[in-house]
Amino acid sequence: MIYQNDCNLEKGQNNNRMYQHDILIIGAGLAGLRAAVEGVRNGLNIAVISKVHPVRSHSNAAQGGINAPLVDRGDDWEDHAYDTIKGSDFLADQDAVEIMSREAGDSVIELEKMGVIFSRGDDGKLGTRRFGGQKIARTFFVGAITGSAILHVLYEQALKYGLNIYEEWFVTKLIIVEGRCQGVVALDIKTGELHLIQAKAVIIAAGGAGRVFEPSTNALICTGDGIALAWNAGVPVMDMEMIQYHPTTLAGTGILMSEAARGEGAYLLNSKGERFMETYAPDYMELASRDVVSRAEQTEIDEGRGIDGNVLLDLRHLGREHIESGLGYLQEVAVEFMGVDLAEQPIPIRPGMHYIMGGIKTDSDGATSINGLYAAGECANVSVHGANRLGANSLLDTVVFGRRAGTHATKYVRDISETFIDEKYLTDERNRLQRIIENNGGERSAAVRNDMARSMTDGVGVFRDQNSMEKAITSMSDVMNRISQVSVDRKGKIFNTDLVFALELEFMVNIAWSVVNAAITRQESRGAHFRTDITDRDDKNWLKHTLVFKDVNSENGVRVETAPVTITKWKPIERRY
């Protein structure tokens, strides 16, 4: 294994060393590492670049499990595909969903063979939970640390084959030459030096953009860097208005209380002690799709049946032994942050921003509209989640399409000859960053970031309407004007986190702008995009994707187009749970 950031940099023009790889992967979470495994297995020179250590990637926070329809359980890929498509409110591209569902079983079994120690039932077989929007238990899990368990195993596998790692490096720009992605400019955070990294192909797997909203279940590192990099390079982003609010985030904290709790049988109660989901989803109850449950909770709160802006998650009937053995992590969180023993009392929760269904538009092999540029994971939109993601489909998405992106990129680079990037790209980017550093007397990035995030939650929340979205547009316009004056107080090179935060903020504003413009364009309610002023789904006019392009020639800097949804066999019907 080579930690590239530990190498002695060769002295040359601009004190720069040119790094070269067959494939460079931006992001070291599940999608990135699964793509990396595919490349290093095939003997290619693969590197991942991450602004944190790989096992600190946000995939580490995924709790509940990974879906797979295993035939020996009496399950069927078509049933999983339909549940996914129905959950998406029929906005998912059905050809992509078919691929994910068909490959799900083999992907999970492969993970087990790599070394993921999945929880097992009393019969010795892999254990399952039932997650929301699904009638059958097809969610495989490792306690409440599924993402962490898979992440560590993929990291070990990649290292075994000789993966190169740029740890604590931050990508500032993609290099596109003659219509092909040929590398990146990246900042070594530890030294403050900028470098060119050349690659025959680049895979973006940098995760989501949860911190564009506040509060959020996402880590502070989830700033949409990868999405913004692709968007700034000219790749459209798709369905950015589809923001998933998770029904169970801990009151006052934004900490996720995993869907595993409801999968194990937890109830949702209002201030009257009623299981209110009976009103909203009588067949699925607490295990309706996340958008349905989040709206139900918010309605109870808005209509005065909440408790201090929350509802209650009740696990008492499950018994202490079951809670501590199967949901021990949630018990620890409840005790530590709220002083609540889940075996003794319910805990207050509310909807919180959790996941972005939109992202970089790709095909089913992860390819974007730019040759040599791929994307996978939450930053990408191959369109398997549509307007609402089913719980435990995110981990499945990462390993299926991470592998496919790695496979396709591996084939692609074998026909690509070495080229050399002009140093002007490095010089231009160094000058840009220097201008940011030299800003004095302006606002701190944190203040602008908080204003942006809270405005996004207010404007594009669980419920939204024309007025709230127009206010968000106005707020984002103000933020865009303020961002050029953000002050970087620290002027040093080594671990200049002030500079990193400023760069992240620029990416986050790009994301926010694409979200609000996509949201105000969609004239219907569908899945997570629920408008109180237009409450019906409109398949005649809006069974289609939104595409947001960066367009410097337009008045607001973007161009919004639409694209058809791929329908294979499942015609849209009214969603009932």
N, C-alpha and C positions, 0 to 999 in steps of 0.2 A: 504494500500500500504506500502511496506517495501522498503526503500532505503538501500540496503545492505551495501553500502559504508559508511553509517552513523552509523553502528553498532559498539559497542566497541569490538575490537578484543580480543578474549580470549588468554591469555598467555599460550603457550605450546611449544612443540618442534618447533624450528625455528621460534618462535613467530607467529605461523600460526594457523588459524582457518579453519577447513574443512567445506566448504559450500556444501550443497547437494540439488539437485533439480531433479524432474522427467525429465524435458527438459530444456536445456540451449540454448538460441538463441543468436548467435553472430551477432550483428547489430540490430538497432532499427528503420530502415526505414520502408517503406510500406510492404515489404515482411516479415520482421521480426515481425512487430506488427500484421500483419494479421495472421501469424502462431501463435503468442502468444494469440490472441483472441480465436482462435480455442482451444488451450490447456486449458486456464483458464476457458472458458465456460464449459469444461468437468471436472472441479474440480481438475485439476492437479496442482502440484507445479511447476510453470513456472517462469523462470527468463530470462530477456534480459540483455546483457552486451554490452556496447557501449562506445567508446572512447570520445563521445560527448553526450550532453543531447539529448534524443530521438527526440525532435522536431527540433534539429539542424542537423539531418540526411540529406543526400543529396537529398533524395526524396522531401524534402522541396522546391528544386529548379525547380522541374518539372512544366512547365507552361501550355502547350497547351491543354491537355485533355486525356481522356481514351476512347478507342474504344469499341463499343458494337453494334452488329447487332440486334436491336430490331424489332420484327416481326410487331408490330403495326405501324412501320414507312415504311412498305413495304420492309424491309431488310430481309436478310436470312443469317444464320450462314455459309452456304456453300460459299456464295459470299465473306464474310469476310475471310474465310479460304483460298479461292483461291487468293484473293488479297495479303494476307500474304505470301503465298507460292511463288507466282510470284515475290513479292517484295524481297524475300529471294534468288532470282535467283535459286530456286528449290533445295536449300541446306537444308531447314528446314525439320525436320522429320514430315511427314504429319499426323501421328497419334496424335502427341503432339499438332499440330496446330488445329486439329479437336476438341480436348478436350478444348483448350483455347477458340475457337470460340463458341462452344456449351454452355460453362459455362459463357461466357462474359455478356450476358444480365442479368442473375440472379445476377451476381456479382455486377454490377452497381446498380441495383435496391436495393440490400442489402445495399450497401453503402449509398444510399439515405435514407433508413429506419433507418440506424444508426445515421444519422444526417448531412451527407454531403449536403450542400445547392448548388446544381447544378444550373447554369444559365438556365433561361427559355426564350422561345420565346414569341411573342405577343399572341399566342394562349394558353399560360399557360403551355404547355408541355415542357419537358426538351429540352433545346436548343442543337443544334448540329453544328459542323463545318466539312468541308471536309478537310482531311489531305492528304498528298502526297501518291501516289500509289493507291488511291481508287477513284472510280467514284461516290460514294455515300457519303453523309455527315453522318458519324456514330461516330463522335468524340464528346463525352459529356464533358463538361468543367465547371470550376468555374472561370469565367473571364480569367485572365492569371496567376492564382495561384492554379491550380488544385491539384498539388502534395501536397502543403502545407495544403490545405483544407482537403484532405483525411487523411493526416498524423495526423493532430490534432484530427480528429474524432476517428481514430483507437487507438491513444494514450489514449484518454478519455475512450473508450470502454475497453481497456485492464486494465486500472487503476480501473475501476468500479468493475471488477471481482477479483482484488487483485494481479496484476502482481508485481513480485519482480524486482528491477532494480539495476544493477551495473552501475552507471553513472560515466563516466570518468575513466573507467578501460580499459586496453589494453591487449588483448589475445596474448600471445607470443608463445604458443605451444598447439596443440591437444594431448591428452593422449590416445593412442591406446594400449589396453591390450588384448592379445589373439584374435586379429582380430576384436575387437569391440571398438568403441569410447566410453570412459567412463568419459570424462570431459576435462578440460583445465587447463593450468597454466596461470594466468593473473596478470598483474601489476596494482595495485591501484595507478593511477597517482598522486593522491592528497597526498598520504603518502609515495610512493616509495616502498611499501612492495609487495612482490610476494605472491600469494595464490593459493592453489588448489581449484578448483570448480568441484565437482563431479556431474555427470548427467547420467541418464540412456540413454539419447539421446541428441545429439547436432545438432542444425540446424544453418548452416552458411548462413547469410543473410546480409553480410557486404558490399554489393555494388560493384561498378566497380573499374577500375584501371586507370582512366583518366589521373592522374598526372604522369603516366609513359611517357606521351607525353607533349610537350610544344610547342605552347600554347594549352590550353584545356578549354572547357566550364565547366569542373568539379571543384568542391571545392577542397581545399588543402587536405582535409581528405580522398579523393578518391585514396588510395594508394594500392588497391588490396590485403589488409591483408587477407581476407577470402579465396581468390583464392590460395594465396601462402601457407596458413596454410594447406589446403587440399592437395595441390600438394606436399608439403614437407612430408606429411603423407602417400603418395603413391597413391593418387587418380589422375587419368589422367585429364588433361584439354583438351577441345575440341574446334577446330576451332578458335584458338587464333589469327590467322592471320587476322580475320575479324574485322577490326577496322572502326567504323563509323565516318566519318567526316560530321558534320552538315553544310548545305550550308550557313546558315546565322548567323555568329558570328561577333560581332561588331569589326570594324577595330581597330587594336592596343591594344585590351583588352581581347579578348577571351570570352567576355560576350555573352550569347545566346540571339538572337533575335528570339523569338518563331516562329515555323512553323505556329502558329495561324495567323500571319500576312499574309502569303501566302494563308492560308485557308480562310481568309476574302477577298482575292482578290488582294494582293500586287503584283507588277511586279518586275522582275529582269531586269536591264538595263546595257548595256556596255557603254564604253566611247562615242560611237556614238549615244547613246539614243535608241538603238535597244533592243526590247524584244528578246534576243538571244535564249531563250529556244525554240522558234519556230523552230530553226534549229535542236535541239537535241531531242526534245520530242513534236512534233506538236500537239498531241492529249491531253496530260496532261499539257503541258507548265510548269509553275512554280511548279505544283503539281505532277510532276514525282517523282519517288522514290529518296531518299536522295543521294544515290551513283551516280545516273545519274545526278542530279542537281549539286552536288559538282564537278564532273568531268567537266561538262559544264562550270561552273564558272572558274575552274582552267585553262581550255583550253583557255577561253577568256583572262584571265590574262596572261598566258604564250605566247599567240600569239599577245600581244600588244594592246588588246582592253580593258584592265583594266584601273583603275585610281589609281596610287600609290599602285599597288598590290592588288586592290580590285575591286569589281563591286558594283552596286548600288541597294538598296532595295527601291522601290518607292510606297508610300502609299497615295500620294497627292490626287489621284482621289477618294479615299474613303470618303473624307470630314472630317473636324475636329470633328464634333459630333460623327461620327461612330468611329473614332480613339480613342477619349477620353473615350467614353462609353464602347467600346468593347475591346480596346487594350491599356487602360490607363497606364498599367505598362510599356509597351514598349515605350510609349511617355515619361514617366518619365526617363527611362534609356537613351533614345536618347538625351534628353535635358541636363541631369546631366553629362553624360560622353562625349558627342560630341558637345553639344550646338546646336543641330539640332531639329527643330520643324518639326515633321513628316508630319504635314498638309501643310508645306510650302516648304520643300525640301527633296530629297531622302537622304538616309544615306548609307555610305560605309560599305560593309560587305565582308566576304570571308569565305571559308570553314575552319572549326576548329574541332579538335578532340573532339568527343562528347560521344561516347558509345562503349563498347566492346561487340560484339555479342558472342564471345567465353567465356568460363568459365568452372567451375567444371562440369564434366559430371554427369548427373543425369538421372533417369527415370522419368516418368510422375508424380510420387508421391514425387519427390525430393530426393529419396534415391540414395546414392553414392555406390561405390564398397566396402566401409567399413561399416559393420553392425553398426547401431546406429548413423550414420553420414548422415545428409541431407543438402541440399542447395537449395536456392530459390532466385529469383530476379536477378539483373544484374551479380552477382558473379557466378551464375549457368548457365549451358547450357543444358536445356531440349530439346533444338533445335526447338524453335518456330520462331527464327529470321534468322537462316541460315547465308547467306552471306550479308544480309542487312535487318535491322529492319525498319518496317513501323513506322512513327511517331504515337504516342499515343498507340502503342502496348506495350510499356515498363511498363506503369502503370497497364495495363491489366494483363501482365505477373506476376507482383508482387502480385496482389490480388488473381488471380486464383491459381497460383502455391505456393504462400505463404500459402493459405488455405489448399491446398492438402498436402503440406509438414507437416503442423501442424496436420492435420487429421491422416495421416499415422504414424507420430511419436507418436501421442497419443495412437493409437492402439498398436504400437510396445512396448511401455514402460510398458504396463499393464502386459506383460509376462516376464519382466526383474526384477530379484531380485536385492537387494542392494549388491553392492560390495564396497570394500575400496581400494583406490589407495595408492600405496607405496609412502612414502615421498621422495624417491630417485628422482622422477621426478621433484619435487620442488627443491631439492638440486642441481641437475644437471643444471636446468634452471637458478637458482640463480648464480651459478658459471659462466655460460655463459655470463649473463648480466654484472657480475662484470668484466669480462675480457674486455668487450666493454667499460665500464666506465673508466677502467684504461689506455686505449689508450691515449697517449699524443703526441703532436707535429705533428699529421697527418693532413689530409685535413678536412675541415668542410663538413658535410653531404650535405649541400645546394649546394656546388660547384659540387660535384659528381652527385647529383640529377639533376642539370640543364644540365650538359654535357650529361647524359644519356637521358634525355627527348628530348633534341634538336636533338641528334643523331637518336632517334627513329622516330621523325617526318621526318627528312631528308631521312631515310632509308626505312621506311614503311609508307609513306604518301599517299595522294590521288592517286598519281602515284608512281609506284615502278618498279624496274627491278633487274636483277641478280647483277649488279654492286652495286646498292644502298643497296641491302640487304646484300651483302657480306661486305660492309663498316660498316653496322649496326652490323653485327656479330663481326667484328674486334673491333668496339667501345665498344660493350657490354663485350667482353673478357677483354678489358682494364679496364672497370668499375668494373668488378668482381675482378680483381687484386687489384684495389684501395680501394675497400670497406672494406677490412680487416684492413686497416690503418686509417679509419675514426676516427677522434678525437672527444671525448665527453669532451668539456671544462668544463661543469658544473659537479661537483662531488656530489652535494647534492642529497637527496632522494626526497624531496617534489617538486612536479611539475617540474621534470627534463625533460623538453621538448627536450633538446639536445639528451637524451637517446631515447625518443620516436621517434624522427626524424631518428635516426640511425637505430632503429628497422624497421621503415617504409621503409627506404631505402633498407634494406636487402630484404624485401618482394617485393618491386618494381623491383629490379634487377632480382629476380626470375621470375616475370611476363614478363619483357622485354625479358629475355632469351627464354622463351617459345614462345613468339610472333615471334621473328626473326627466330627461328628454324622451326616453323610451316609455316611461310611465304615463306621461301626459299625452303621448301619442295613442295609446291603446284605449279605444272607446268602448270598453265593455268591462265586466268582471269575470275573471277566470283564475281559478286556483288562488295563489297568494296575492294576486292583483285584484283586490276587492274594492270597488268604488261604491260609496254610499249614494252617489248621484246617478249611477248607471249600474243597477244591481244584477242585471241578467247577463248570462253568457251569450255571445252573438256569433254562432258558428258560420252564418252566412257571410258576414263581413270581416270577422276577426279570428277565424281559424287559420292563423298564420303567425309566423315569427316576426319580431321586430329586429332590425339590423341597424346599429348605430355606427356610422363612419366618422372619423375625424375629417373635417373639411374646413380648412383655413379660409376658404373663399366664401363660406356662408356667413350669414349675419351672426349666428350664435356659435360658430365653430364646429358644428356637427351637421350631418345629413342622416335622416332617418328613412330607411326603406323597409319593405316587408318581403318575406319569402314564404313559400308554401310549406305546410306541414306534410310530412310523408306519412300516408295512410297505407297500410298493407292489408289488414284483414279486419281490424276492429273499428267499426264506425262509431263516431261520437254519440253518446247518449247522456241523459241527465245523470249526474253523479248522485247516488244515494248511499248513505252509510247507516 
